[in-house]
Amino acid sequence: MLEAIKSVNAALAFVLELGVLVALGYWGFTADPGLLTRISLGIGLPLLAILVWGIWGAPQSKWQLHGLWFLLLRIVFFGSAVVALSLAGQYIVAVIFALLTVLFLVLTYTLGNPTWAK
């Protein structure tokens, strides 16, 4: 049973990571009336998130953060989606995303910190 919960939590992590990219892109494309600004933010913010996560959050990165720093990165990374959704007026989705993120983090840090959760 514990292994099944860990597997579901790993899947939740993946969905949340993709959700961050979607939320940042959504906000970027709806943020400003200017077309160039919307395109820049809608594409640029998800690319910046991919870069940050790839350098400091990815399990195979040689610069992956650990311990408290990794927890802080996760809070900022997933929190950026909550902020973006709120700024885009998607308050209910932002609350759901925040609750799912809290659930993921609680499960991650109470189930024994698997290798991808260092």
C-alpha positions in Angstrom: 0.0 0.0 0.0 2.8 2.4 0.9 4.5 1.8 -2.5 1.2 2.6 -4.3 0.9 5.9 -2.4 4.5 6.7 -3.3 3.7 6.0 -7.0 0.6 8.1 -7.0 2.6 10.9 -5.3 5.3 10.7 -8.0 2.6 11.0 -10.7 1.1 14.0 -8.8 4.6 15.6 -8.8 4.8 15.2 -12.6 1.3 16.6 -13.1 2.1 19.6 -10.9 5.4 20.3 -12.7 3.5 20.4 -16.0 0.8 22.5 -14.3 3.4 25.1 -13.4 4.3 25.5 -17.1 0.7 25.7 -18.2 -0.2 28.2 -15.5 2.8 30.4 -16.3 2.0 30.3 -20.0 -1.6 31.0 -19.4 -0.9 34.0 -17.3 1.7 35.2 -19.8 -0.7 35.0 -22.7 -3.5 36.8 -20.8 -1.4 39.4 -18.8 -1.2 42.4 -21.1 -3.2 43.8 -24.0 0.0 44.1 -26.0 0.5 41.2 -28.4 4.3 41.2 -28.2 4.2 41.2 -24.4 1.7 38.4 -24.2 3.8 36.3 -26.6 7.0 37.0 -24.7 5.6 36.2 -21.3 3.5 33.3 -22.5 6.5 31.6 -24.0 9.3 33.1 -21.9 8.0 32.3 -18.4 7.6 28.6 -19.0 11.0 28.5 -20.6 12.5 30.2 -17.6 10.8 27.8 -15.3 12.1 24.8 -17.3 15.6 26.3 -17.1 15.5 26.9 -13.3 14.0 23.4 -12.6 16.4 21.8 -15.0 19.5 23.3 -13.3 18.5 23.1 -9.6 15.5 20.7 -9.4 16.0 17.9 -11.8 17.1 14.6 -10.3 19.9 14.1 -12.8 21.3 17.6 -12.5 24.8 17.9 -11.1 23.7 21.1 -9.3 20.5 19.7 -7.8 19.6 21.4 -4.5 19.1 19.3 -1.4 17.5 19.6 2.0 16.0 22.9 2.9 17.1 24.6 -0.3 15.3 22.0 -2.4 12.2 22.5 -0.4 12.4 26.3 -0.9 12.9 25.8 -4.6 9.8 23.6 -4.7 7.8 26.2 -2.8 8.8 29.0 -5.1 8.4 26.8 -8.2 5.0 25.5 -7.4 4.0 28.8 -5.7 4.7 30.6 -9.0 1.8 28.7 -10.6 -0.5 29.7 -7.7 0.4 33.3 -8.1 0.1 33.2 -11.9 -3.3 31.6 -11.7 -4.4 34.2 -9.2 -3.2 37.0 -11.3 -5.1 35.5 -14.3 -8.3 35.5 -12.2 -8.4 31.7 -11.9 -8.8 31.8 -8.1 -10.5 28.4 -7.7 -7.9 26.7 -9.8 -5.2 28.5 -7.9 -6.6 27.2 -4.6 -6.9 23.6 -5.9 -3.3 23.8 -7.2 -2.1 25.1 -3.9 -3.9 22.3 -2.0 -2.5 19.6 -4.3 1.0 21.1 -3.9 0.7 21.0 -0.1 -0.6 17.4 -0.3 2.4 16.4 -2.5 4.9 18.1 -0.2 3.4 16.5 2.9 3.4 13.1 1.4 6.9 13.5 0.0 8.4 14.5 3.3 6.5 12.0 5.4 6.9 8.9 3.2 10.6 8.6 3.6 12.1 11.1 1.1 12.6 8.9 -2.0 15.6 9.7 -4.1 13.8 12.2 -6.3 12.7 14.2 -3.2 16.2 14.8 -1.7 
